[in-house]
Amino acid sequence: MTIMREDGTHGHQRHARQTQDRKERSRRMKPLTLTEVKHLPAMVDLLTAARALDLGRTKAYDLARRGEFPCQVRRFGDTYRVPTTALLELLDIPTTTLHDAEGAGPD
């Protein structure tokens, strides 16, 4: 006997849908390239920083909650933001290189 759930699906259908959702999320969490990292705005969300470090979503939020994310994290309400300069320093990317490459360096 098959039991119908409240959402109108059978248990195995729900599991298949959750598995597919997880696969789609993992495809979206591809690591950033060095070029992409160099063009980030001043502050990025936690998942963007996690992608730059090749960390998964769950691990990134777990580390942030415990205050153990590998670089500085700022919390605004229920949102985490990472200063791009802190991320670049962690990745040993000199920030002066970014300004020079875009022609925005000091005169």
Backbone torsions as a table, in degrees:
resi	resn	phi	psi	omega
1	MET	NA	128.3	179.5
2	THR	-95.9	134.1	-179.2
3	ILE	-100.9	129.6	178.3
4	MET	-86.4	133.8	177.7
5	ARG	-83.7	167.3	-179.4
6	GLU	-59.9	-33.3	-178.0
7	ASP	-80.2	5.5	176.0
8	GLY	85.8	8.8	179.9
9	THR	-114.5	160.6	172.5
10	HIS	-88.0	159.0	-177.9
11	GLY	-52.1	-45.6	-177.8
12	HIS	-68.8	-32.0	177.2
13	GLN	-67.0	-41.7	179.9
14	ARG	-63.6	-44.2	179.2
15	HIS	-60.9	-42.9	179.4
16	ALA	-62.9	-40.8	179.4
17	ARG	-66.3	-41.3	178.3
18	GLN	-64.6	-39.9	178.0
19	THR	-62.6	-44.1	178.8
20	GLN	-63.7	-41.7	178.1
21	ASP	-60.8	-42.1	178.9
22	ARG	-63.3	-41.1	179.3
23	LYS	-62.9	-41.9	179.2
24	GLU	-64.8	-40.9	178.1
25	ARG	-63.3	-41.7	-178.7
26	SER	-66.4	-32.1	176.3
27	ARG	-67.7	-32.4	180.0
28	ARG	-74.0	-20.2	-176.0
29	MET	-94.1	39.0	177.8
30	LYS	-69.8	142.7	179.3
31	PRO	-60.0	150.4	176.4
32	LEU	-79.3	148.3	173.5
33	THR	-82.5	165.8	178.1
34	LEU	-60.0	-40.1	178.5
35	THR	-62.6	-43.0	178.6
36	GLU	-64.1	-40.6	179.0
37	VAL	-62.0	-40.9	-178.0
38	LYS	-66.4	-16.5	-178.1
39	HIS	-108.7	18.9	179.0
40	LEU	-73.4	152.8	175.4
41	PRO	-71.4	178.3	-175.9
42	ALA	-58.3	-38.2	177.4
43	MET	-128.8	142.4	178.1
44	VAL	-127.0	158.9	177.0
45	ASP	-73.9	165.2	-175.5
46	LEU	-60.0	-37.9	-177.8
47	LEU	-69.2	-33.1	176.0
48	THR	-66.3	-44.2	177.0
49	ALA	-62.6	-40.1	178.7
50	ALA	-61.8	-40.5	178.1
51	ARG	-62.5	-39.7	179.1
52	ALA	-63.0	-29.4	-179.3
53	LEU	-98.0	2.5	-177.9
54	ASP	58.3	42.7	175.1
55	LEU	-105.0	148.3	175.6
56	GLY	-79.3	166.3	-177.3
57	ARG	-59.9	-50.6	-177.0
58	THR	-62.0	-44.9	180.0
59	LYS	-63.3	-42.4	-178.9
60	ALA	-61.6	-47.9	-179.9
61	TYR	-67.1	-36.2	177.7
62	ASP	-62.6	-46.9	178.9
63	LEU	-63.7	-41.5	-179.9
64	ALA	-64.0	-44.8	179.3
65	ARG	-60.0	-37.0	-179.0
66	ARG	-85.0	-2.4	-177.7
67	GLY	73.5	25.0	-176.1
68	GLU	-117.1	12.9	176.8
69	PHE	-60.7	142.1	-171.4
70	PRO	-62.9	-13.6	175.2
71	CYS	-138.2	175.7	-176.5
72	GLN	-58.4	135.2	177.3
73	VAL	-128.4	134.4	176.0
74	ARG	-110.9	142.1	179.9
75	ARG	-112.3	128.5	176.9
76	PHE	-120.5	98.6	-174.9
77	GLY	64.9	-120.1	178.8
78	ASP	-102.4	16.0	-178.2
79	THR	-112.2	136.4	175.7
80	TYR	-100.7	137.2	175.0
81	ARG	-130.7	147.7	-179.8
82	VAL	-121.3	124.8	174.5
83	PRO	-64.1	130.1	-177.5
84	THR	-60.9	-34.9	178.8
85	THR	-60.7	-39.5	178.5
86	ALA	-65.0	-39.5	178.7
87	LEU	-66.2	-44.4	179.5
88	LEU	-62.9	-40.9	178.0
89	GLU	-61.7	-42.9	178.7
90	LEU	-60.5	-37.4	-179.3
91	LEU	-86.2	6.3	-179.2
92	ASP	57.4	39.9	176.1
93	ILE	-106.0	111.9	-178.9
94	PRO	-64.6	131.1	-178.9
95	THR	-70.8	-23.9	178.2
96	THR	-66.2	-30.6	177.5
97	THR	-62.0	-36.6	-179.1
98	LEU	-64.3	-44.7	-179.6
99	HIS	-66.8	-42.3	-180.0
100	ASP	-63.2	-38.1	-177.3
101	ALA	-68.0	-29.2	-178.2
102	GLU	-98.5	0.3	-179.9
103	GLY	72.6	21.2	-178.6
104	ALA	-106.4	13.5	-178.4
105	GLY	-70.0	166.4	179.4
106	PRO	-64.4	149.6	179.8
107	ASP	-81.4	NA	NA
